Amino acid sequence: MKEYGKNIQKLVDFIKTVPSKEKRTEYAYALVELMKQLNPNLKLESDQKLWDDLYIMSNFELDIDAPFPMPPKELLGKRPQVVGYPEGEVKFKHYGRNIEKLIENAIQIEDDEEQEAAIIFIGRLMRSFHSTWNRENFDDGIIIDDIKILSKGKLHIDLEKVKENGLFETSTRRDFKPPSVQENENNNLSARKGFSGNNKRRNNNPNPKKRRN
């Protein structure tokens, strides 16, 4: 193996001639550490690869007590298995298959607010993909129509709501929040204002009443 060089190969051949299995094992461990030092990139690899390489350089004839079993000799030079590609045609190629998967997951969401949040997230992604493909002719209605087509009519969002709040814009200053969350924040803000106002009125009273003993 060229990445290790001739000297490592000679050491492997020497270890094969050592009569004691215990000594062969000891030398093999030392050699694997040497292989790591000579090839810093191999430190990121698993130890099993180094031991496999050691077996390969010994022509699968090294009898030692290694931490990993000897790999089958038949695997050497075997062609890797063919990686299967997803079947089925992508309906909108400029969005890609991952958008279709996200829409399939959004359809399964039962909570209306969570599903709407998912639609907004998907809409923003689709808008960024669509603007890269076609910057001149663009409208949020196109994104909503494409979501309906891809979801087979199972996902809906109001176009006017999207335009008014800029929900599909990735640079929106204020992210869209469900009504319940927005209402709670407004109530908390009002409570804080009322509390600070009462304190201000009490502090500005020029003639506070004195407590009687």
GROMACS elastic network, one bead per residue, 0.5 to 0.9 nm:
[ bonds ]
;  ai    aj funct       b0    kb
    1     4     6  0.59319   500
    1     5     6  0.67365   500
    1     6     6  0.84231   500
    1     9     6  0.79123   500
    1    53     6  0.80566   500
    1    56     6  0.84916   500
    1    57     6  0.68733   500
    2     5     6  0.51883   500
    2     6     6  0.77813   500
    3    39     6  0.79189   500
    4     7     6  0.78864   500
    4     8     6  0.60426   500
    4     9     6  0.75710   500
    4    35     6  0.69892   500
    4    38     6  0.76193   500
    4    39     6  0.76508   500
    5     8     6  0.58333   500
    5     9     6  0.66839   500
    6     9     6  0.50441   500
    6    10     6  0.62413   500
    6    11     6  0.87635   500
    7    10     6  0.50466   500
    7    11     6  0.63335   500
    7    12     6  0.87164   500
    8    11     6  0.50661   500
    8    12     6  0.62801   500
    8    13     6  0.86947   500
    8    31     6  0.79072   500
    8    34     6  0.87189   500
    8    35     6  0.77537   500
    8    57     6  0.89717   500
    9    12     6  0.50813   500
    9    13     6  0.62824   500
    9    14     6  0.86558   500
    9    54     6  0.89573   500
    9    57     6  0.65592   500
    9    58     6  0.81049   500
   10    13     6  0.50443   500
   10    14     6  0.61650   500
   10    15     6  0.87210   500
   11    15     6  0.61955   500
   11    16     6  0.87215   500
   11    31     6  0.78031   500
   12    15     6  0.51618   500
   12    16     6  0.64591   500
   12    28     6  0.79815   500
   12    31     6  0.81081   500
   12    54     6  0.74176   500
   12    55     6  0.89788   500
   12    57     6  0.69262   500
   12    58     6  0.61789   500
   12    62     6  0.85619   500
   13    16     6  0.52794   500
   13    17     6  0.68971   500
   13    57     6  0.83380   500
   13    58     6  0.66649   500
   14    17     6  0.53422   500
   14    18     6  0.68645   500
   15    18     6  0.53602   500
   15    19     6  0.88161   500
   15    23     6  0.84395   500
   15    24     6  0.56296   500
   15    25     6  0.86022   500
   15    27     6  0.67369   500
   15    28     6  0.72279   500
   15    62     6  0.79787   500
   16    19     6  0.80497   500
   16    24     6  0.72095   500
   16    58     6  0.74369   500
   16    61     6  0.74796   500
   16    62     6  0.58879   500
   16    63     6  0.77827   500
   17    24     6  0.85288   500
   18    21     6  0.75007   500
   18    23     6  0.70924   500
   18    24     6  0.60296   500
   19    22     6  0.89226   500
   19    23     6  0.79367   500
   19    24     6  0.76656   500
   20    23     6  0.52550   500
   20    24     6  0.62043   500
   20    25     6  0.86662   500
   21    25     6  0.61017   500
   21    26     6  0.85628   500
   21    63     6  0.69984   500
   21    64     6  0.59715   500
   21    65     6  0.78501   500
   22    25     6  0.51922   500
   22    26     6  0.62765   500
   22    27     6  0.87322   500
   22    64     6  0.74967   500
   22    65     6  0.78893   500
   23    27     6  0.61007   500
   23    28     6  0.84206   500
   23    64     6  0.88771   500
   24    27     6  0.51708   500
   24    28     6  0.60220   500
   24    29     6  0.87385   500
   24    62     6  0.84418   500
   24    63     6  0.78159   500
   24    64     6  0.62236   500
   24    65     6  0.86239   500
   25    29     6  0.63391   500
   25    30     6  0.87436   500
   25    63     6  0.81844   500
   25    65     6  0.57965   500
   25    66     6  0.69478   500
   26    29     6  0.54028   500
   26    30     6  0.64829   500
   26    31     6  0.87372   500
   26    64     6  0.87883   500
   27    30     6  0.50982   500
   27    31     6  0.60711   500
   27    32     6  0.86918   500
   28    32     6  0.62230   500
   28    33     6  0.87562   500
   28    51     6  0.88110   500
   28    54     6  0.82306   500
   28    64     6  0.78223   500
   28    66     6  0.81872   500
   29    32     6  0.52281   500
   29    33     6  0.65084   500
   29    34     6  0.87797   500
   29    66     6  0.80594   500
   30    33     6  0.52566   500
   30    34     6  0.63280   500
   30    35     6  0.87669   500
   31    35     6  0.61505   500
   31    36     6  0.87097   500
   31    54     6  0.87239   500
   32    36     6  0.64410   500
   32    37     6  0.88623   500
   32    47     6  0.85188   500
   32    50     6  0.65499   500
   32    51     6  0.70640   500
   32    54     6  0.76666   500
   33    36     6  0.51204   500
   33    37     6  0.64498   500
   33    38     6  0.88277   500
   34    37     6  0.50763   500
   34    38     6  0.61980   500
   34    39     6  0.85745   500
   35    38     6  0.52555   500
   35    39     6  0.61753   500
   35    40     6  0.87143   500
   35    42     6  0.81196   500
   35    50     6  0.77052   500
   36    39     6  0.52326   500
   36    40     6  0.60111   500
   36    41     6  0.79717   500
   36    42     6  0.58443   500
   36    43     6  0.59628   500
   36    50     6  0.81641   500
   37    40     6  0.58378   500
   37    42     6  0.84924   500
   37    43     6  0.82106   500
   38    42     6  0.88252   500
   39    42     6  0.55760   500
   39    43     6  0.75841   500
   40    43     6  0.55824   500
   40    44     6  0.80413   500
   41    44     6  0.60252   500
   41    45     6  0.75408   500
   42    46     6  0.79375   500
   42    47     6  0.87331   500
   42    49     6  0.88364   500
   42    50     6  0.79754   500
   43    46     6  0.75596   500
   43    47     6  0.83258   500
   45    48     6  0.82436   500
   45    49     6  0.68590   500
   45    50     6  0.79833   500
   46    49     6  0.57369   500
   46    50     6  0.72889   500
   47    50     6  0.52428   500
   47    51     6  0.64590   500
   47    52     6  0.86514   500
   47    68     6  0.87572   500
   48    51     6  0.51650   500
   48    52     6  0.60469   500
   48    53     6  0.85645   500
   48    67     6  0.81443   500
   48    68     6  0.63356   500
   48    69     6  0.89434   500
   49    53     6  0.61148   500
   49    54     6  0.85615   500
   50    53     6  0.50795   500
   50    54     6  0.62243   500
   50    55     6  0.87661   500
   51    55     6  0.62976   500
   51    56     6  0.86214   500
   51    66     6  0.77536   500
   51    67     6  0.83192   500
   51    68     6  0.70675   500
   51    69     6  0.87268   500
   51    70     6  0.81650   500
   52    55     6  0.51312   500
   52    56     6  0.62189   500
   52    57     6  0.87099   500
   52    68     6  0.81693   500
   52    69     6  0.84956   500
   52    70     6  0.67945   500
   52    71     6  0.65927   500
   53    57     6  0.61528   500
   53    58     6  0.85800   500
   54    57     6  0.52073   500
   54    58     6  0.63251   500
   54    59     6  0.87764   500
   54    60     6  0.85329   500
   54    62     6  0.84480   500
   55    58     6  0.50586   500
   55    59     6  0.63341   500
   55    61     6  0.71913   500
   55    62     6  0.63547   500
   55    70     6  0.66345   500
   55    71     6  0.78524   500
   56    59     6  0.50482   500
   56    60     6  0.56380   500
   56    61     6  0.86467   500
   56    71     6  0.87207   500
   56    73     6  0.82570   500
   56    76     6  0.81891   500
   57    60     6  0.74396   500
   58    61     6  0.55306   500
   58    62     6  0.58286   500
   59    62     6  0.77165   500
   59    73     6  0.85659   500
   60    63     6  0.85323   500
   60    70     6  0.73622   500
   60    71     6  0.83170   500
   60    72     6  0.85879   500
   60    73     6  0.69711   500
   62    70     6  0.88724   500
   63    66     6  0.88068   500
   65    68     6  0.84809   500
   65    69     6  0.87171   500
   66    69     6  0.67915   500
   66    70     6  0.83884   500
   68    71     6  0.86014   500
   70    73     6  0.84685   500
   71    74     6  0.85411   500
   71    75     6  0.74971   500
   71    76     6  0.88322   500
   72    75     6  0.57626   500
   72    76     6  0.77873   500
   73    76     6  0.57047   500
   74    77     6  0.77482   500
   74    78     6  0.71368   500
   75    78     6  0.51771   500
   75    79     6  0.85181   500
   76    79     6  0.88604   500
   79    82     6  0.87992   500
   80    83     6  0.86945   500
   84    87     6  0.86439   500
   86    89     6  0.88051   500
   89    92     6  0.89567   500
   89    93     6  0.88093   500
   89    97     6  0.88730   500
   90    93     6  0.57096   500
   90    95     6  0.86643   500
   90    96     6  0.66406   500
   90    97     6  0.60177   500
   90   100     6  0.82551   500
   91    95     6  0.86923   500
   91    96     6  0.83005   500
   91    97     6  0.84055   500
   91   100     6  0.86700   500
   91   150     6  0.78135   500
   92    95     6  0.56648   500
   92    96     6  0.65763   500
   92    97     6  0.83307   500
   92   146     6  0.85913   500
   92   150     6  0.87611   500
   93    96     6  0.50580   500
   93    97     6  0.76986   500
   94   126     6  0.87497   500
   94   129     6  0.64913   500
   94   130     6  0.67115   500
   94   132     6  0.87445   500
   94   133     6  0.67321   500
   95    98     6  0.77613   500
   95    99     6  0.61342   500
   95   100     6  0.81643   500
   95   125     6  0.84568   500
   95   126     6  0.62567   500
   95   129     6  0.60147   500
   95   130     6  0.71860   500
   96    99     6  0.59535   500
   96   100     6  0.72594   500
   97   100     6  0.51632   500
   97   101     6  0.64651   500
   97   102     6  0.88428   500
   98   102     6  0.62244   500
   98   103     6  0.86348   500
   99   102     6  0.50272   500
   99   103     6  0.62082   500
   99   104     6  0.86133   500
   99   122     6  0.71705   500
   99   125     6  0.81222   500
   99   126     6  0.76192   500
  100   103     6  0.51106   500
  100   104     6  0.62294   500
  100   105     6  0.87399   500
  100   150     6  0.67265   500
  100   151     6  0.81646   500
  101   104     6  0.50052   500
  101   105     6  0.62975   500
  101   106     6  0.86463   500
  102   105     6  0.51024   500
  102   106     6  0.61550   500
  102   107     6  0.87274   500
  102   118     6  0.84727   500
  102   122     6  0.71878   500
  103   107     6  0.62518   500
  103   108     6  0.88999   500
  103   118     6  0.84362   500
  103   119     6  0.78443   500
  103   122     6  0.74402   500
  103   147     6  0.77097   500
  103   150     6  0.72756   500
  103   151     6  0.63148   500
  103   155     6  0.82995   500
  104   107     6  0.53065   500
  104   108     6  0.69001   500
  104   150     6  0.86303   500
  104   151     6  0.69976   500
  105   108     6  0.53533   500
  105   109     6  0.70115   500
  106   109     6  0.53667   500
  106   110     6  0.88036   500
  106   114     6  0.87168   500
  106   115     6  0.59577   500
  106   116     6  0.86602   500
  106   118     6  0.60948   500
  106   119     6  0.71062   500
  106   122     6  0.89614   500
  106   151     6  0.89457   500
  106   155     6  0.79888   500
  107   110     6  0.79388   500
  107   115     6  0.75094   500
  107   151     6  0.72843   500
  107   154     6  0.66440   500
  107   155     6  0.66848   500
  108   115     6  0.84855   500
  109   112     6  0.76520   500
  109   114     6  0.70183   500
  109   115     6  0.55721   500
  109   118     6  0.87184   500
  110   113     6  0.89489   500
  110   114     6  0.78809   500
  110   115     6  0.70366   500
  111   114     6  0.53907   500
  111   115     6  0.60749   500
  111   116     6  0.86401   500
  112   115     6  0.50823   500
  112   116     6  0.61276   500
  112   117     6  0.86347   500
  113   116     6  0.50817   500
  113   117     6  0.62043   500
  113   118     6  0.86263   500
  113   178     6  0.62819   500
  113   179     6  0.87094   500
  114   117     6  0.50391   500
  114   118     6  0.62135   500
  114   119     6  0.86771   500
  114   178     6  0.85859   500
  115   119     6  0.62271   500
  115   120     6  0.87101   500
  115   155     6  0.83259   500
  116   120     6  0.62419   500
  116   121     6  0.86378   500
  116   155     6  0.84895   500
  116   156     6  0.81121   500
  116   157     6  0.71356   500
  116   178     6  0.86733   500
  117   120     6  0.51225   500
  117   121     6  0.62697   500
  117   122     6  0.86730   500
  117   176     6  0.82042   500
  117   177     6  0.82251   500
  117   178     6  0.80263   500
  118   121     6  0.50765   500
  118   122     6  0.61514   500
  118   123     6  0.84451   500
  119   122     6  0.50681   500
  119   123     6  0.59027   500
  119   124     6  0.85947   500
  119   147     6  0.83095   500
  119   155     6  0.75233   500
  119   156     6  0.81072   500
  119   157     6  0.76184   500
  120   124     6  0.62176   500
  120   125     6  0.87407   500
  120   157     6  0.85550   500
  120   162     6  0.84614   500
  120   167     6  0.62743   500
  120   168     6  0.61984   500
  120   176     6  0.86055   500
  121   124     6  0.53069   500
  121   125     6  0.65439   500
  121   126     6  0.87980   500
  121   167     6  0.86455   500
  121   168     6  0.76282   500
  122   125     6  0.51725   500
  122   126     6  0.61497   500
  122   127     6  0.85553   500
  122   147     6  0.86121   500
  122   168     6  0.85375   500
  123   126     6  0.50376   500
  123   127     6  0.60104   500
  123   128     6  0.86404   500
  123   140     6  0.85885   500
  123   143     6  0.64818   500
  123   144     6  0.75233   500
  123   147     6  0.78451   500
  123   167     6  0.81439   500
  123   168     6  0.55242   500
  123   169     6  0.86881   500
  124   127     6  0.50845   500
  124   128     6  0.63220   500
  124   129     6  0.87298   500
  124   167     6  0.75645   500
  124   169     6  0.61074   500
  124   170     6  0.60577   500
  125   128     6  0.52453   500
  125   129     6  0.63124   500
  125   130     6  0.85457   500
  125   168     6  0.81772   500
  125   170     6  0.83402   500
  126   129     6  0.50827   500
  126   130     6  0.58661   500
  126   131     6  0.84199   500
  126   143     6  0.67598   500
  126   147     6  0.89807   500
  126   168     6  0.86394   500
  127   130     6  0.50087   500
  127   131     6  0.59363   500
  127   132     6  0.85304   500
  127   138     6  0.87603   500
  127   139     6  0.89378   500
  127   140     6  0.77692   500
  127   143     6  0.67250   500
  127   168     6  0.67904   500
  127   169     6  0.77042   500
  127   170     6  0.86067   500
  128   131     6  0.52869   500
  128   132     6  0.63871   500
  128   133     6  0.88532   500
  128   169     6  0.86114   500
  128   170     6  0.79674   500
  129   132     6  0.53020   500
  129   133     6  0.64870   500
  129   134     6  0.87669   500
  130   133     6  0.50653   500
  130   134     6  0.59222   500
  130   135     6  0.75205   500
  130   138     6  0.79783   500
  130   143     6  0.83539   500
  131   134     6  0.50567   500
  131   136     6  0.80543   500
  131   137     6  0.87476   500
  131   138     6  0.72036   500
  132   135     6  0.62778   500
  134   137     6  0.63725   500
  134   138     6  0.71613   500
  135   138     6  0.64699   500
  138   141     6  0.84950   500
  138   142     6  0.71343   500
  138   143     6  0.88428   500
  139   142     6  0.55173   500
  139   143     6  0.72537   500
  140   143     6  0.52194   500
  140   144     6  0.64118   500
  140   145     6  0.86834   500
  140   159     6  0.72937   500
  140   162     6  0.75799   500
  140   163     6  0.72217   500
  140   168     6  0.74079   500
  141   144     6  0.50641   500
  141   145     6  0.60662   500
  141   146     6  0.85302   500
  141   159     6  0.64370   500
  142   145     6  0.51217   500
  142   146     6  0.61418   500
  142   147     6  0.86206   500
  143   146     6  0.50868   500
  143   147     6  0.61720   500
  143   148     6  0.86847   500
  143   168     6  0.89166   500
  144   147     6  0.50447   500
  144   148     6  0.62836   500
  144   149     6  0.86989   500
  144   156     6  0.77383   500
  144   157     6  0.73010   500
  144   158     6  0.85557   500
  144   159     6  0.73313   500
  145   148     6  0.51126   500
  145   149     6  0.62804   500
  145   150     6  0.87056   500
  146   149     6  0.50047   500
  146   150     6  0.60747   500
  146   151     6  0.84155   500
  147   150     6  0.51751   500
  147   151     6  0.59162   500
  147   152     6  0.81971   500
  147   153     6  0.79723   500
  147   154     6  0.89206   500
  147   155     6  0.68934   500
  147   156     6  0.79717   500
  148   151     6  0.51845   500
  148   152     6  0.57042   500
  148   154     6  0.67639   500
  148   155     6  0.59668   500
  148   156     6  0.68320   500
  149   153     6  0.62342   500
  149   154     6  0.89115   500
  150   153     6  0.77277   500
  150   154     6  0.89108   500
  150   155     6  0.89336   500
  151   154     6  0.53214   500
  151   155     6  0.59668   500
  152   155     6  0.78563   500
  153   156     6  0.72813   500
  157   160     6  0.89898   500
  157   161     6  0.78294   500
  157   162     6  0.76391   500
  158   161     6  0.53180   500
  158   162     6  0.63976   500
  158   163     6  0.88877   500
  159   162     6  0.50813   500
  159   163     6  0.62520   500
  159   164     6  0.85597   500
  160   163     6  0.51343   500
  160   164     6  0.59106   500
  160   165     6  0.84674   500
  161   164     6  0.52040   500
  161   165     6  0.60861   500
  161   166     6  0.80570   500
  161   167     6  0.78772   500
  162   165     6  0.55503   500
  162   166     6  0.55524   500
  162   168     6  0.66934   500
  163   166     6  0.50224   500
  163   167     6  0.68954   500
  163   168     6  0.80442   500
  164   167     6  0.79807   500
  165   168     6  0.85732   500
  165   172     6  0.84487   500
  165   174     6  0.87162   500
  165   175     6  0.87428   500
  165   176     6  0.72928   500
  166   169     6  0.54240   500
  166   170     6  0.86636   500
  166   171     6  0.89226   500
  166   172     6  0.64440   500
  166   175     6  0.89152   500
  166   176     6  0.85578   500
  167   170     6  0.79769   500
  167   172     6  0.72539   500
  167   175     6  0.74899   500
  167   176     6  0.64732   500
  168   171     6  0.89029   500
  168   172     6  0.81738   500
  169   172     6  0.54876   500
  170   173     6  0.88635   500
  171   174     6  0.88363   500
  172   175     6  0.62677   500
  172   176     6  0.87276   500
  174   177     6  0.87374   500
  177   180     6  0.82395   500
  177   181     6  0.63440   500
  177   182     6  0.61213   500
  178   181     6  0.54782   500
  178   182     6  0.63185   500
  178   183     6  0.87019   500
  179   182     6  0.50591   500
  179   183     6  0.59533   500
  179   184     6  0.85758   500
  180   183     6  0.51496   500
  180   184     6  0.62818   500
  180   185     6  0.87230   500
  181   184     6  0.52496   500
  181   185     6  0.63103   500
  181   186     6  0.87255   500
  182   185     6  0.51434   500
  182   186     6  0.62106   500
  182   187     6  0.86987   500
  183   186     6  0.50862   500
  183   187     6  0.62018   500
  183   188     6  0.86345   500
  184   187     6  0.51158   500
  184   188     6  0.61790   500
  184   189     6  0.85866   500
  185   188     6  0.51246   500
  185   189     6  0.61339   500
  185   190     6  0.86576   500
  186   189     6  0.50477   500
  186   190     6  0.61728   500
  186   191     6  0.85827   500
  187   190     6  0.51369   500
  187   191     6  0.61421   500
  187   192     6  0.86493   500
  188   191     6  0.50921   500
  188   192     6  0.62382   500
  188   193     6  0.86912   500
  189   192     6  0.51691   500
  189   193     6  0.62531   500
  189   194     6  0.86819   500
  190   193     6  0.50777   500
  190   194     6  0.61246   500
  190   195     6  0.85400   500
  191   194     6  0.51528   500
  191   195     6  0.61260   500
  191   196     6  0.86373   500
  192   195     6  0.51221   500
  192   196     6  0.61751   500
  192   197     6  0.84829   500
  193   196     6  0.52239   500
  193   197     6  0.60028   500
  193   198     6  0.86548   500
  194   198     6  0.61948   500
  194   199     6  0.86528   500
  195   198     6  0.52927   500
  195   199     6  0.63873   500
  195   200     6  0.87033   500
  196   199     6  0.51195   500
  196   200     6  0.61812   500
  196   201     6  0.87506   500
  197   200     6  0.50081   500
  197   201     6  0.62651   500
  197   202     6  0.86762   500
  198   201     6  0.51345   500
  198   202     6  0.62329   500
  198   203     6  0.86005   500
  199   202     6  0.51301   500
  199   203     6  0.60953   500
  199   204     6  0.85879   500
  200   203     6  0.50960   500
  200   204     6  0.60895   500
  200   205     6  0.87308   500
  201   204     6  0.52111   500
  201   205     6  0.63876   500
  202   205     6  0.55042   500
  202   208     6  0.83930   500
  203   206     6  0.82275   500
  203   208     6  0.89777   500
  204   207     6  0.89508   500
  205   208     6  0.59651   500
  207   210     6  0.88271   500
